[in-house]
Amino acid sequence: MEIVIFTILALLSLPYLVVVTLLAFILIKQKHLNVDHSSKDVATDSLEVSIIIAARNESKNIRRLVESLAQQNYPKEKFEIILVDDHSDDETAFIAEKEFRKTDLSFSLLRIENDSVVTGKRAALSVGVESARFNLFLFTDADVFLPPNWIRTMLGSLTIDCHLVAGPVIIRSKSSFFSRLEETEYISVSAMTAAFGLAGRSVMANGANMLVRKESYMNALSMGYQKGYPSGDDMFLVEFLRRNYGNQSMVFCGKYDAIVSCDSSESLGAFVSQRLRWAGKARGYRDRYIFLVGLMTVAFNTIVACSPFLIMITPTFLWLFCLLLMFRGLSEGLLIWNWSSLTRQKNLFPYYFVLLPLYPYYVLFIGAVSTFIKPKWKGRDLSRF
C-alpha cells in the first residue's frame, strides 16, 4: 500500500516538473534579451501610442516615473501620457503635474474624486482609455522605472496579427535579506511568464508592462470582462484575448531594453497583502490554460508540503520528499538560472535555495488565506468588491 501511495504521489508531481523543465529549455533556446529582434511587420517610429497609468498614493514614486518617461528614446510627438489619479489622498496629482510641466511631454492628468462613480485600478484605467487619442495603449504603473528604450522596444515586438505584447517586469531589491528573497521569488513568476509567452501560450501578463491595441481593449471593456474585480486588468485581458482571438494574438517581448523594474515591498505585511490580492483574483479565472497551470502548481506544492508529515506513517515518504525537492531544484533552478542570466540578476540565484523548502508552505498559505481575507490596498478596503 505504501508503494502504491508513493507511486501515485510521484506521478501526480510529474506534470509540474516536466512543464517547468520544458519552460527552462525554451529560455535557453530564446536569446531575445540580448539580441535585437525588432519586428519587420511595422515601422516602429511611425507608430503612435497612448501611455496610460493609474496612480494611487504614489507621491514617493511619481517623480521617478516622470523622469524616466521624459528620457524615452522615442519621438515625443508620437506618444501621449495619460495619468489617472485614482482617489489619492496624498500629493500624487500635485507632484505629477508639477514634474510633467518641466518636460516637453504631451500629458493629461485626470482626477477621480467621486468614489461612487469609479473605484479600483481597472475602472481608473477605463477612464484613461476613454481619453486616449491613439490606437495603441501602453500600460504601466506609477511606481516603476522605465528604461530609455522601453517604448521603442515594446512597439518593435508588435506584429500585424498581434493584439497584446506582454513585457518583462522585475523587482529591484533593497539591501535587506528579505527584499532579496522577494526579488528571487518574483524571478520565478516572471520566468514562467516569459517562457509561456515565448512558447506562444501566454498564461500571464503584468499590467506594469503591457501593449494592447485599442480595438481589442475596447472590445474587452464593452463585453464587461470580469467586472466584479477591482484589479486584474492584465490576467483577465489575457483570458479575453485567447478566447476571442486565439493564442497567436499575444506575444512576449523578451528583450532587456523592455524590462520594467519596481521596488521591493516596504515590509513583510505589504508583501503578504500584495500576494493575497494577486491570489484573490484566481477565483475569477475561466481560461483552461491558466486553470491547468494553477492546478499543477497547487497539486505539486501540496504533495511536497504533505510529504514530511507522511514520514510519521512510514520513513519511505522521506525519499519522496527528498526526491521532489531535488527534482524541483533541478527544474526550477534551470529555469531561474537562465532567466536571471538574461535579466542580469544571477547574484540572487543562491537565495532560491533558501526559498526551496519553504515555498510549498508559502504557496498553500497564500492560496488558503486569500479565499477568506481581502486585504486593504493603499488605504482602500477591498472586501466590498
N, C-alpha and C positions, 0 to 999 in steps of 0.2 A: 504493500500500500504506500509506503514511504517513497519508493522509487517511482510509482505512478504519479503521485503529487509532485515530486521533484521534476519529473519529465514534463508534466502539464505546465507548471510554472515557467520552466525554461523555454518551452515552445511559445508561451504567451509573451515572453520577453523578447523573443527573436525579431518580430517585425520592427520594433523600435530601433534595435541595434543595426539591423540591415539598412533601414532607411537613413539613419544618421551616417553610416559608413558611405553609402552612395552619395549623400549630400557632400561629404568631405571630399570625395573624388571629383565631384562637379567643380568645387572650388579649386582643386589642384589643376583641373583642365582649363578653367577660365582664368585668364590673367588680365581681366578688364581694368583693374585698378591701376595697373602700371603701363597700360598701353592705350593709345588714342584710338577709339573706335567710333568716331563721330559718324552720325548717320548720313548716308548718301541720299536718302529719300527726301530730305528737306534742306533748305539753305538756312542755317541756324540764324545768321544775322538779320534775316528778313522777317523772322517771327516776332510777333508782339504778344506780350504776356502780362497778365494781371497777377501780382503777388498779393495774396490775401492772408491776413494774420489776425487771429483773435487773441486779445490780451486781457488778462485779469490780474490786477495787483502785481504788475511787473516793473515797478519803479526802479528796482535794483538792476534790472537787466536790459531795459528798453534802450538805453543809450548805446550799449554794445551792439544791439541789433541794428540800430540806425547806422552806426559807423560801418558795419560790415555790408549793409545794403549800399551805402554810398561808395564803397570800394569795389563794387561789382565791375568786372571787365566785360561789359555789355553796353551797347548804345543806350544812353539814358532815355532817348525818345521812344525806345522800343518797349519799355516796361513802365508800369504804374504800380504804386503800392497803396493798398487799402488796409488800414489798421482799424479794427473794430474793438473799441473799448467795452469789454463785457462787464459792466457794473462795477468797475474798480472803485475801491474806497481809499485808494492812495493817490499819488500824483502821477500815475502812469500816463494819462492823457496829456497833462501839462508838460511833462518832460519830453514825451514823444513829439508833440507839436513844436516845442522849442528846438529840439535837435533836428527835426526834419527841415525847419526853416533855415538852418545853417547850410543846407545842401541845395543842389540843383535838381533834386529828385521830384518826380511827379507823384504826389501823395494825397490821399484823402484820409481824414480822421473821422470815423463815425462813432458817436457815443450812444450807448444803450443805457437808458436811465430808468425805464419802467419795467419792473420785474414781471408784471402780468402780461407783457407783450412778448418779450423774447428772453429766454433763460437757457443757459448752457452753451457750451462751446459750439456744438453743431448748429444751434439756432443763430449764434453770433456769426458764424461763417456764412450762413444763408443770407444774412443781411449784407455781408460783404460782397457776395457774388452778384446780388441784385444790382449793385452799383458798378460792377466791373464793365469796362469798355471793350476788352479784348476777348478773343475766342479761346484763349488758353489760360488756365488757372494754375498758379504755382503756390502751393500751400506750405507754410512753415509756422513755427511757434515763436513767441515773443522772448523766450529765454534761451535762445540758441546763438551759436556763432556760425556764420556762413562764409565759406572760403571764397576768394575773389572770383573764381571761375564757375561758381555754383550755377548761375542762370544759364550760361553758355553750355555747360556740361550736361545739365538736365535736358535742355532743349535738343542737344545733339543726339540723345537717345530716342527721340520721338520719330516714329515711322508713320507712314500714311495710314496703316490699319490699326495703329495703337491708340487706345483711349486713356490709358493711365501709365505713367512712368513712376515706379517706386524708387526712391533714393535711399542710400545708406545713412543711418543715424548711429552715432556712438556717444558714449558718456565719457567725459574727461574728469577723472577723479581728483580730489584734493589730496593732501599728503597723508591723511589718516588711513589706518589699516582697513577700516570698514568701507570707506569710499572706494578703495581699490578692489575690495571684494564685490562691491556693487557694480563697478565698471566691468569686472570679469564676468559677473553673472549676466550682464546685458550683452556681452560679446556673443554668448551662446544664442541669445534671441536674434540678434542682428545677423549672425552667421546663417542661421536657418532661414531667415527672411531672404537673404541674398541667394542662398543655394536653391531654394524652391523657385525663386523668381528667375534665376539664370537657367533653371531646368524647364522653364515655360509652364510652371504650375504654381503660380503665386498663391500663397495662402495667408500672407501677412503683408501689411504695408504700415508705414508710420506717417501720421499726419504732419509731422515736423518736416517732411521732405517728400512731397508728392506733387506730380504734374498731371493735370486732368484736362481733357477737352471740355469746353463749356457745354456743348450739346449733351454730352454724356452725364455731366454733373447735374444739369438742369432736369434731365430725364429722371435721374435718381430722386431729386427733390420732389418732382411732380408726382412720383409714384409712392412718396412717403416712406422711403426705406428706413425701417426700424425707428419710427418716431418716438417710441417710448423710452429712449435712452438719451441722456444729455450730451454724451460724447460718443466716440466710436465712428467718427466720420471716415476713418481710414478703413477699418476692417469691414464695416457694413457696405462700404463702397466697393471693396474687392468682391464681396458676395454678389452685389447687384450687377457688376460688370461681367463676371463669369456667367451668371445666369442669363444675361441678355445679349452678350456679345462673344462669349467664349474665352477660353484660355489665351488665345492669341491677342486678345485686346489689352493685355497687360505685360509690361516688360520691366526688368530691373536694371537700373543704371549702376553698374558695378565699377565705378571709376573713383579714384582717390579725390579728384577735384570736386566731386559731388557730395562728399561726406559732410553732413551737418553734425555739429557736436553740441552737447548741452552739459551742464554741470551735474555732478552727483547730488544726491539728496542732502538736505541740510542736517537731517537727523534720522535715527532709526525709525522713529514714528512716521516721519514724512515718507520714507521709503516704503514701509508697510502699507501706508494709506494709498500710495500710488499703485502698488501692486494689487491691492484689493479693488481699486477702481477698474484696473485693467481686467482682472479676473471676473468682475461682476458683469461685464458685457457679454461674457461667454453664453449666458442664458439666451441671448438674442440671436446667436449664430444659427443659420439654417443651411449653410453650404456643406456638402458632403465631404469635400476635401478637408476643410477646416475641422469638421467633426471627427474624421478619421485620424488626423494628426493629433488632435486633442485626446482622443480615446487611447491611441497608442502611448502617448506620453503619460497619461494618468495610470494606465494599466501597468506600465513598466515601473513607474515610481512607487506604485502601491506594492508591487511584488518585492522590490528592493527594500522598501521600508518595513515590510512584514517579516522578511526573512530572518532577521536576528531573533525575533520572538518565537519563530518556529524551531529555533535551536533548542528551546526548552522541551520540545516534544522529542526531537532526535538530533544528534550532532550532525547528521547528514546535511541539514539545511545550512550549516556553516559553509559548506562547499558552494552551495547555491549563492549565498550572499557574497562570498569572495569572488566567485566567477563572474557574477553580474557586475560587481564593481570594477573588476579587471577589464572586462569587455567594454563596459561603459567608458572607462578611462581611455581605452584604445580608440574607440569610435569617436566619441565626443572630443577627445584630446586631439585627434587628427583634424576634425572639423574646426575646432577653436584655434589650433596652431596655424592652420592655413589662413583663416580669416584674420587673425591678429597679425599675421605677417603682412597681409595686404593692407590692413588699416594702420600698420606700424604701432602695434600695441603688444608686441611679443614679450615685453618686460613683465606683463601681467600673467603670462602663462603659468608660472608656479602657483599663483593664487587659485587656479582652477582645482588643483589637487587638495586645497584646503576645503573647498566647497563640495568636492566629490561625495564624501559620506553624508553630508548634511542636506544636500539638495533634495532628495526624495521627501524628507520630512517638511522642508520648506514649501515644496510644491503642493503637498497634500494639505498643509496648514492654510495656505493662502486660498486654495480652492474651497476648502470647507468653510472657512470664516466668511468668505465673500458671499456665500449663499444666505447669510444671516445679518451681516453688518454692511451698511453703506456708509463709508467714512465721509467726513467733510473734506471739501476741496477749496483751498484758499478762502476759508470762512463760509463757504456755501454748503448748506445741508443737502446732500444728495438723496436722503431717504424718502423724499416726497416725489421722486421721479419714478 
